[in-house]
Amino acid sequence: MLTVEEILVQLGALRKEYQDDEEDPTYQALHHAYLFISYKIGDFRAYVAEAKRLEEEAD
């Protein structure tokens, strides 16, 4: 599973691919997801940790 930082890097890279058209719904979705996760990084870390734990239990 990706780390929180790796997820943000990937979201940021995808966002940059679409930033030439800021009205594009894909850009807007990526942009807002990136900002929300950045602002709520503690909550996102907890979510990723829980998802990782559940993934490991499933294996």
LOSE-929904 format. One record per residue: residue in three letters; residue number from 1; x, y, z of N, C-alpha, C in turn. Coordinates in steps of 0.02 Angstrom, whole numbers, padded with zeros to 5 digits. Layout:
REM residues N
- rest,nr,nxx,nyy,nzz,caxx,cayy,cazz,cxx,cyy,czz
- ALA,NUM,X,Y,Z,X,Y,Z,X,Y,Z
...
//
This chain:
REM residues 59
- rest,nr,nxx,nyy,nzz,caxx,cayy,cazz,cxx,cyy,czz
- MET,1,00042,-00059,00000,00000,00000,00000,00045,00062,00000
- LEU,2,00023,00112,-00036,00060,00176,-00038,00057,00211,00029
- THR,3,00109,00250,00043,00108,00292,00103,00066,00354,00089
- VAL,4,00049,00390,00142,00011,00452,00135,00048,00500,00089
- GLU,5,00112,00506,00099,00152,00552,00058,00152,00532,-00015
- GLU,6,00157,00466,-00028,00157,00442,-00097,00089,00455,-00130
- ILE,7,00036,00447,-00092,-00031,00460,-00119,-00037,00534,-00138
- LEU,8,-00013,00579,-00094,-00016,00650,-00110,00026,00668,-00170
- VAL,9,00084,00637,-00176,00127,00649,-00235,00090,00628,-00298
- GLN,10,00059,00570,-00297,00023,00546,-00356,-00036,00591,-00373
- LEU,11,-00074,00611,-00322,-00130,00657,-00334,-00105,00724,-00363
- GLY,12,-00050,00748,-00335,-00022,00811,-00360,00000,00805,-00433
- ALA,13,00030,00749,-00450,00052,00739,-00519,-00008,00735,-00567
- LEU,14,-00059,00700,-00547,-00119,00696,-00588,-00152,00765,-00596
- ARG,15,-00154,00802,-00541,-00183,00869,-00543,-00146,00913,-00593
- LYS,16,-00079,00908,-00593,-00039,00949,-00639,-00053,00931,-00713
- GLU,17,-00069,00868,-00725,-00084,00847,-00794,-00146,00882,-00821
- TYR,18,-00191,00901,-00777,-00255,00931,-00798,-00259,01005,-00784
- GLN,19,-00208,01036,-00756,-00213,01105,-00735,-00217,01156,-00791
- ASP,20,-00205,01135,-00853,-00211,01183,-00909,-00283,01204,-00921
- ASP,21,-00331,01165,-00895,-00402,01183,-00901,-00434,01177,-00832
- GLU,22,-00433,01232,-00795,-00458,01230,-00727,-00534,01222,-00722
- GLU,23,-00568,01224,-00779,-00641,01212,-00780,-00656,01138,-00790
- ASP,24,-00606,01099,-00809,-00614,01028,-00820,-00636,00994,-00755
- PRO,25,-00690,00955,-00757,-00713,00922,-00696,-00661,00875,-00665
- THR,26,-00620,00844,-00706,-00568,00800,-00680,-00517,00841,-00641
- TYR,27,-00497,00898,-00668,-00450,00941,-00632,-00481,00964,-00566
- GLN,28,-00543,00985,-00568,-00575,01010,-00507,-00580,00956,-00454
- ALA,29,-00597,00895,-00475,-00602,00840,-00427,-00534,00825,-00396
- LEU,30,-00482,00821,-00438,-00415,00807,-00413,-00390,00864,-00368
- HIS,31,-00403,00925,-00388,-00381,00984,-00351,-00413,00984,-00281
- HIS,32,-00478,00975,-00278,-00512,00977,-00214,-00494,00917,-00170
- ALA,33,-00486,00860,-00200,-00464,00801,-00161,-00395,00813,-00131
- TYR,34,-00350,00840,-00172,-00282,00854,-00148,-00283,00905,-00091
- LEU,35,-00321,00958,-00099,-00325,01009,-00046,-00357,00981,00017
- PHE,36,-00411,00945,00010,-00445,00917,00069,-00399,00870,00107
- ILE,37,-00367,00825,00071,-00322,00778,00104,-00264,00815,00137
- SER,38,-00238,00865,00104,-00183,00905,00133,-00205,00939,00197
- TYR,39,-00265,00966,00199,-00290,01001,00258,-00308,00954,00314
- LYS,40,-00329,00894,00296,-00351,00844,00345,-00301,00786,00348
- ILE,41,-00237,00802,00346,-00185,00751,00340,-00187,00701,00399
- GLY,42,-00201,00726,00458,-00205,00681,00516,-00260,00630,00509
- ASP,43,-00319,00652,00488,-00375,00607,00476,-00358,00558,00420
- PHE,44,-00325,00583,00368,-00308,00539,00312,-00256,00487,00332
- ARG,45,-00208,00507,00374,-00159,00458,00400,-00195,00403,00439
- ALA,46,-00243,00421,00480,-00281,00371,00518,-00319,00325,00471
- TYR,47,-00350,00354,00419,-00386,00314,00370,-00340,00264,00335
- VAL,48,-00282,00288,00313,-00234,00244,00277,-00209,00189,00323
- ALA,49,-00195,00206,00386,-00172,00155,00434,-00226,00102,00444
- GLU,50,-00288,00123,00450,-00343,00075,00459,-00352,00033,00396
- ALA,51,-00348,00063,00338,-00355,00026,00275,-00298,-00025,00268
- LYS,52,-00238,-00006,00288,-00181,-00051,00285,-00191,-00110,00333
- ARG,53,-00216,-00095,00393,-00229,-00148,00443,-00281,-00197,00416
- LEU,54,-00334,-00171,00388,-00386,-00215,00360,-00361,-00256,00301
- GLU,55,-00319,-00226,00261,-00289,-00261,00203,-00245,-00318,00227
- GLU,56,-00206,-00305,00280,-00162,-00357,00307,-00202,-00414,00339
- GLU,57,-00257,-00397,00372,-00301,-00449,00402,-00332,-00493,00348
- ALA,58,-00347,-00464,00291,-00379,-00501,00237,-00332,-00551,00204
- ASP,59,-00267,-00537,00210,-00217,-00582,00178,-00206,-00642,00220
//
